[in-house]
Amino acid sequence: MRKLILISLVCATPLASQCVAAAQSVVTIAPQHCVWHAGDNTAWAAPVIDENNWQPFNTWSRQTGDSRFWIRCHADLSALPPLAHPALEILFYDAYQLYLNGAPIGSAGDIDRGSFDLNAIRIFPVASGQVPSGPSTVALRVGNRVLLTNSGPINGLVTGGFELRIGDASILDAIRARAVLTGASRYFGPAACFGIVGVLAMILIFLYLYDRSRSEFLLLSAACLSLAAIRLNELATAAYLPYPIAVCLFVVLAGNITLTATQYPFFFALANRRPGPFIWTLIVINCCCYWPNAVDVFITSSAAAWLGTLHVLFVRPLSLCLHIVLSCSVFVVFWPYRKIPRRVRPLAFLSMLWMTADLLWFLAEMTAIPLPGIPNVFHTWGVPLLEVRAFTTAGVITALLGLLFRDQRQVTEERALFAGEIHAARDVQQYLIPAHLPATPGFSIESEYRPSREVGGDFFQVLPQPDGSLLLVIGDVAGKGIEAGMLATLMVGSVRTAATFTSDAARILALLNDRLYGRGLVTCLALHIDQDGSATLVNAGHLPPYLNGKEMAIEGALPLGAVTGIEFPSSRFNLKAGDSLLLMTDGVVEAQNSHGQLFGFERIAQHLRSSTGGAALADAAEAFGQEDDITVLTLTFGPAGVLHA
């Protein structure tokens, strides 16, 4: 810190000495020696004209509707010593043409288009013969660009005062350097803080790309980048950097709209709530209130007078009131505070602190609106309030980012642990639903089991019986995800347990129904086939099987777990050698393409007419657009010793 102060003093020493010399080498023309007149007449550049109808410059204010006006200043240069490099220095935010004693000296910006750069302190060299030793007249033909933009810092910067000096170019350069240093130093602190916030916001974008479920990362990143752009734009303007006024105003427009559209939804996302229609309506209206900024950007000539009146009396007060209401909504979104999760409490506190700083800022801006009996606090304390708001906001955002990073790390660890548990659950389920089927003499069985998620809700069991018969059970748990997968695993265990003491399909479904009642719903189909091909089919709300490519007619029924103590309908039929029986879950029927069309029963029938393979059917449904677990079992019957599993 000491080194920084020492360097600043060393750099300022020659500047200070030059500024002392400026008292002898520079003539400053005070505003009271200037007059102005609305309109446009090139004859007003002459050294001597009738100025009886002109008004003192200290009564001048920018007026909408006037596209041109002139400024004339008078100075006695008799006390000015001979100058090696005479020049005029002007501080003025507008496009203009400059005349000295009727002779053109230079220009700034484009009067016709109303565009100019923000290096508002300009130095114009003057030939030695053009600087008389007596009275002189400096005239400016100005393209009046009146800005409607809000009463924030930018408005105060780009509508600054008027300064005019005549002297040696080197001294004027030193005065300009001092003004640049002074202006930049006032806004450097907030700009530096938000520059750091902008860098941290880029990290938030990468975090969002890593985990797109955390919308608060994207919203906060956009809000932080907007604030950084607005504050850096103010620094560049205060430092008189040479970039167009339209660019400066566009940054204000885009930054404020983006900030309004993302800042308030961020707090709702942080509280795990959604902004209601009322909040979104306020946000949209508030964004629309920035239309005067759009007028400033895209309409370069002077705006109509009624636009300025509308902005001052209606648009700006409405925008500030909406900002105040939206700022207060943050205190409501986390209510009731006692129910805030412990992990979210620091984030909620920092959010409310951030909005407290913004709320004080908007209340101060309200005093800039001319109201009887209310002093203009913003005019006096605007810059100090900006610094307090900037440092408070930057500190709060930095702390928020730190807490969000910590929160994301915890979420990542929890998800990694959960992923491990899911993987273990899938391993258990794969063990209970093996990829390799047991030997089934007299039956050829093929299975296709394709869960839509890590853990599936479909299940099936192929259980050869000691007497040579076959018990086959297929089912589908209502729902998806880990809960359905665990229930499917429970069903597999229950089927195996029941099959140890009975092979009666109806009895097995009755036992499963009693075991499942009150825990969920499961569609299920149990099939028992003897060695001679006689089969018993019991249905509990499941899809009917297909025999040799044709849908079987079976009686419908409730799923397992719906009602206790009921008897499920059964049907008997005989299989002949070479008969094929296909069983499936509803994941085949409910496959859905990008246009919302279902795979449906007609496509199943068409597919089975051309092919009886279960794998081909599962492939077709999966390619069509898998939405649910897909399970397909294909059984072909033949005499024992002819067909083998």
N, C-alpha and C positions, 0 to 999 in steps of 0.2 A: 504494500500500500504506500509506504514511504517513497519507494522508487517511482511509483506512478505519479505521485504529487510532485516529486523533483523534476521528472521529465516534463510535466505540464508547465511548471514554472519556467524551465529553461526555454521551452518552445514559445511561451507567452512573452518572454522578456523582449525580444526584438519586435514582436507585434505591438507591445505596449509602447515602446519607444517611437515606433512609426506613428502610432495613434496620437502621441503627444505632438509630434511634428505636424500632424494633420490640422491642428488648430491654426497653424500659420500657412499651410499649403492647400487648404480646402475651404471652399465657401459652401455652407449648407443653406439651402433655400427653405425657409420655414413655410408651413402650409398657409399661414396668415398672409403670405405674400403671393398667394395663388388664387385664381378665380376659375370657375367652370361654367359651361353652358351646354345644354342638351342640343343635339342636332349635328349637322355635318356641313362645313363650309371650308374649303381649302384656303380661302382668304384669311381665315383666322390664324394662320401660321405666321402672318406678317409681324414685324417687330412692334408696330404701333397700329392699333385699331381702336374703335369706340367700344369700351368695356362697361358702359353704363348699365346695360341689361344683363351683365354677368353677375353671378352670385359668388360670395366668398367660399373658398374651398372647404372651410371648416363646417359649412352647412351641407356638404355633399354626402349623399348616401346612394348606394346602388339601387336603381329603380327598374323593375321589370317593364318591358315594353319599349325602352329606349335602346335602339341598336347602335347609336353613335353618341359620343359627347366629346368635348374638348376641354383641356386643362391648359391654362396659361399662367406661368410663374415669372416674376420679375426679381432681378438681383443686381446689386451694384458690385462689380468686380474690380473696382479701383484699388481695393486693398489686397488683391491677389497678386503675389509676386510673379515674375516671369516663370513659366513652366516649360520644362523640357519635353514632357509628354502630356499635354492637356487632355482631359477626358471628362465625360459626364457619367455619373453613376445614378441609376434609378432603381428604386424598389417599388414594384407595382405588379399585381397579379392580373394581367390582362394582355390582350394583343393591342399594340399601338404603333404609331409612327412618330418619330421624334424630330423636332425642328429647333434650331438655335438661331435666333435673329432672322427667321424666315428661311434659313437654309436647311435642307434635310440632313440629318446626322446618321440616322439608322432606324431600324424597326425591330420589333419583337413579335413573333407569332404571325398569325394570318388574320387580319381584321375581317375579311369577308367570311371566313369560316368560323371565326370566333375561337380558334385553337391557339394554344401557347404552351410553352414548357414551364416547369416549376422552378427553374433557376431564375427566380424573380429579381435577384439583384444583378443587374446587367451594367456593364461598363462599355461606353461608346467613345472611341478615340475621336479627338477633335483636332483639326489642323490648327497650327499656331496662329495663323492669321484670322481665324474665326472667333477667337476669344478676345473681345475688346477689353480695354482697361476701365470702361465705365459701365453704364446701365446695359443690361442684357435681358432678353426675353426667351424663355424656353417654353415651347408649345408641344402638347401631346394630342394627337388625334387617336381616340381610344375606341376600340370595338367593344361595346359594353356587354359582357357575358355575365349575367346575373345567375347565381347558383341557388337552386332550391333545396340542396342537400341538407341533411339534418343539422342540428345545432351542436354536433359533436366536435372533436378536436380539428378534423379536417376542414370543416366550415370556417373555424376561426383562423386556420393557417392560410387558406387560399383566398380569404377575403381580408388580408392584412392591410396595413396602412399604406401611405405614400411618402416616400423619401426621395429627395433630389439633392445631389452634391455636384460641385464642379471643382476639379483640382488635378493634381498630378496622378497619373495612372497607377504608379507604384503605391502611393498612399491609399488610393481608392481600393486597390487590391487587398491591402492590409485590413482596411475597414470591412471589406466583404468577407475576408477570412475570419475576422473576429465574429461577425454576424453568423456565419456558418457554424463556427464552434459553439457559440452561445445557443443557437437553435437546436443543434444536434444534442448538446449536453442535457437539455430539458427533457428530451424524449428517449435518450439512450438507455436509461435504466429499465423502463417498461418494455422497450423493444428487445433488449438483451434477454430479459426474463422470458418473454414469449417466443423468442427465437429458440431458446432451449426447449420450451414446451412444444414447439413445432417439430423439433428433432425427435422428442419422445413420442409425438403423435405418429410418426412414421413407424415406430416400433409397434404401436397399437394396431396399425394396419396389418402388419405381418402376423400379429397374434390373432387378428380376426380371420385372416386367410388360413391360419392353422386350425382355428376352431370357429366355424361360421355360425355356430349356435349362439355365440356371445355377441349379439347385436350391439350391446353397450360399448364394445370396443370400437366398432365402426363409427357409431354416433359421436363418441367422445373424441375420436381422432379427427373427424370432420370439423367438430366445434373448435378443437385446439388449433388446427391448421387455419381456420378462418380467423381466429383471434390473432395468431401469429402474423398472418398477412395484413390484417388491419393495423396492428401496432408497428410493423416494419414499414408499412406505407406512410404512417404518420412520421416516423423517423426520417424517411427519405424526403418527405415534403419539408419538414423543419430544417433539414440540412441543405435545402435548395438544390437537390439533385436535378440534372437536366432530363426529365422525362415528361411525356405529354400529360396535360391535365385530364384528358379523356381516360388515360390508363389509370391514373390515380383515382378518379371517380368510379371507374369500373370495379376496381379492387374494393372500394367502399360498398358498392352495390352488391357484388357477388358475395363478399365476406359477410355482410349483415344478413342477407337472405339465408345463406348456408348456416350461419350461426343460429338464427332464429328457428330454422327448420330442424336442427339436430340437437341443440342444447337442451331444450325442454323434454323431447322424447327420450333423451339419455337418462334423465332422472327417473322417468317411468320405467324404463328398461332395467335400471339399477334396482328399483323396488319390485321388480318382477310383476309389473302391472302394465296395462295398455292404456294409452291416452284415449279417453272417450270422445264422442263426436263433438262435445262442447270444447274440449281442449284443442282438437284439430281445427275446429272452426276459428278459434282465436289465433292459432298459429298461421293459418292461411290468410286471414284478414290482415294480420300484422305483416306478413311478407308482401302483401299487396300494397301496404302503406309505404313501401319503398319506391313506388312509381316516380316520385320526384327525382330520385337519384337516377332513374333510367332516363328521365327527361334531360338531366344534366349531361349524361353520357352521350346520348344520341342526337339531341337537338343542340347544336353548337351555337346557333345564333340566340339572341335574347328571347327568353320565353315570354308568353303573353302575361300581362299584368294580373289577370284573374287567377292564373296558376299560382303565383306567389301568395296571393291573398288566401286561396283555398288551402295551400300548404300550411301557412302560419296559423290560420284560425281553426282548421279542422283536422287535416291529415296528421300533422306532427303531434298535437295533443292526443289524438286517438291512438297513435302508435305508442306513445309513452304510457298511456293508461293500460293498453293491452300488455305491454312489457311488465308493468307493475302487477297486474292480475296474474300473469303467467309465472312471475317470480314468486308470488305468494303461493301458487299451486304446489310448489315443491315442498312447502311445509305441510301440505295436506296429503301428498302422495305417500309419505312415510307414516301417516297416522293409522292406527294408534302406535305411539312410540314404544310402548311396553311390549308389543308383539313383534318388534323388529328382530330378526334373527341376530344372534350375537356376532356372527361373522360380518353382517351388513351394517352394524351400528356405526363403526368408524366411517364407512362410506356415506351413510346418511348424514352424519354430523358435518362432514366436509362439504357435502352437497348443499346443505342449508347455510353453511358459512359462505360458500361461493355466492348463493343467491342473496344473502344479506348485503354483500358488497355491491352486487348489481342493483339491488333494490334502492340502496342509498344513492347510487349514481343516477338512476332514473328519476328519483324524487328531486335531486338537485337540478337535473335537466328541465324538470317541469317549471322551475322558477324562472327559466329563460324565456318562457312564454309570457308576454306582457299581460299581467293581471293586476288589477288595482289592489294596492296594499301589500303585495308580496314582493320583497326585494329579490333582485337577480343574484342569487347565491352562486349560480353556475358561472357567471361572468367573472367573479372574483376568485372563486375557488376551483374553477374547472380543471386547471392543470394539476394542482395538488391532489384533488380528488382522483384524477386519472392515475397519478402515480400510486396513491394508496390502493385504488381498485386494481391496478395492474399487479403490484407486488402481492396483494392478498390473493387475487385470482391465480397468479402463477404459482404461489406457494401451495394453495389448495389443490390445484390441478396436479402439481408434482406429487403431493401426498396421495391424491387419488390414484395416480398412475402406479405408485409404489404398492398401494393396497390391492389394486387390480392385478398387478403382476403376481403378488403373493397369492391372491385368490385363484388365479389361473394355474399356478403351480399346484395348489391343493386339489383343484378340479382335475388336473392332469393325473396326479397320483391316484385320486379316487377312481378315475376312469380306467387307469392301468390295472388297478386292483380288481375292478368290476370285470374288465376284459378277461383277466385271469380266471375269475370265477365262472364267467360264461364259457370259456374254453374248457374248464374242468367239467361243467355241466354237459357240454356237448360230448365230451369224451365218455361220460357216464351213459348218456343217451345212445351213443353209437355202440357202446358195449351191450346195452339192452336191446338195441335194434341193429343186429349185426349186418354187415355187408354180405357175408357168406351164409347161405341158408343151410339148414341141416339136410341130411339125406332123407329123401321121401320116395321110397320104392313105389312104383306105380303112378307117380305124379311128377311132371316136369314143371317147375315153378321158377319164374323170373320176377325180380323185384326192382322197382325204380323208386328211390326215396330221395327227394330233393327239397329240403327245407328252404323257405324264403329268407330266414334269418339264421343267426348262429345256432339257435336252439329251435327245433321245429315243434309244432303242435300235433302233427300226424303221428300215428303209430301203427304197427302191424306185428303180428306174431304168427309163425308157422310152426306148429307143434305136432310132430308125428306121435301116434299113440301106440302102446305096446301090442294092440291087436291088429296093427297094420293100417288102421284108419288114420285120417288126417283131420286135425282141428286147425282152422285158419280164422284169425280175428283181425279186422282192420277198423280203424277209427280216426276221428278228427275232433280235437278239442276246440271249443269255441274260444276265439281270441287268438292273440299272437304274442310272440316274445317269450321272455324267460318264464313268466307265470304259466303260460300255456305249455311250454316245454316241460316244466316240472310236473304239471298235472298229467301230461302224456307219459312221463316216466313212471308216475304212480300207477297209471292204468296198466302199463306193461307189467309191472311187478304184480299187480292184482290178477291179471290174466294168467300169469305163470303159476301164481299160488292156487287159483281156482282150478287150473287144469291138472294139478297134482292129485285131486280126489274126484274129479268128474270130467267127462268129455261131452256132456249134454250142453249143446249150444244155448238153449233157453235158460238152463240153470246158471250157466256162466254169466249171461247178461243180467239175470236177476241179482246175482251176487255183486256184480259191478255196480248196478244201479243203487243198491242199498249202501255200498261203500262210498259212492260218489255224491249221494244226496246232500245238498246244502253246500257243496264245494265248487260246483260248476256244471256246465253242460257239455256232453260229448255225444256226437253221432257215432254209431258203432254197428258193425255187421259181423255176426259169427256164423261160420260155415263148418259143418261136420260131414265128411265124406267117407263112406265105408269102402272096403276094397272092391266090392262089386259095383261101385258107382252110384249107389243110392245116397242122396245128399239131403241134409236138413239145413235150411237157411233161416236165421232169426235176425230180424232187423229192428234197430232202435234209431229211427230217423235218418238213416244213411242213404246214400245214392244206391240205386239198384245195380246189380252186376250186369254184364253183357255176356250172353251165351252165344258163342260162334258169331260174334259181331252184332247181335241183336239184343236190345234192352229187354231184360226180364220184367214181367209184371209181378210186382210184390206189393203187399199191403203197407201203407205208410204207418208211421208210429212216432211217438215222442222220443226225444233223445234221452240218453242216460242222465240221471241226476235231476230230472224235472219233477217227477212225482214218484214217491216211494211206494213199494208194494204192488206195482202193476205187472201185468203179464204182456210180454212183447210178442207180436204176431210172428208165426213161423210158416214156412212153406217147404214142401218136399218135391224133389224131382230126381231124375236119374241121368247120369252121365254115361255116354257111350264112348268106346275107344276112339280117341282122336278129337273128342270134344274139347273146346277151349273156353275157359271162363275168365273174364277180365273184371277185376274190382279196382275201384279208384276212389280218391277223395275229391271234394269239390274244388280243390285248387286247379284241377284241369278245366272244369266248366267255367270258373270265375277268372281265368286268365284274361287280361284286358290289354288292348293295344293303345297307342298314343291318342287315338280318336275316341276312346271310351267304349269301343265295341268289345263284347264278351266273346270268348272262344265258343261257348255254348254247346248245346247237345247236338245241333245239326252238324257242326264241324267234327264232333266226335264220331257221329254216325258215318259221315263221309270218309273219315280217316280209317275207320274200322272196316269199311267195305273194300278198301284198297289194301289194307295191311292189318294184321291182327297183333302186331308186335307192341308190347307195352312201352318199350324204350322209345320207339318212334313216336308214339302218342305223347309221351312225356316231353320229348324233344320239341315237338310241334307246339305244345302248350307253353313251354318255357320260352321259346323263340317268339311266340305271339305276344307275350308280356306277362310274366309271372307276377302275381299279386299275393298268393298264399302258398302254403306248403303243397307240394305235388307228390302224391304217392300212387303208384300203379302196380298192381300184382296181376300176373298172367299165369294161369294154371291150365295145363294140358293133361287130360286123363288117358291112361292106357293100362293094359294088364301088367301086373307086377313082373319084373324081370325084363320088360320090353323098354319102358321108360325109366330113366334114372335122373336124379337131380344133378 
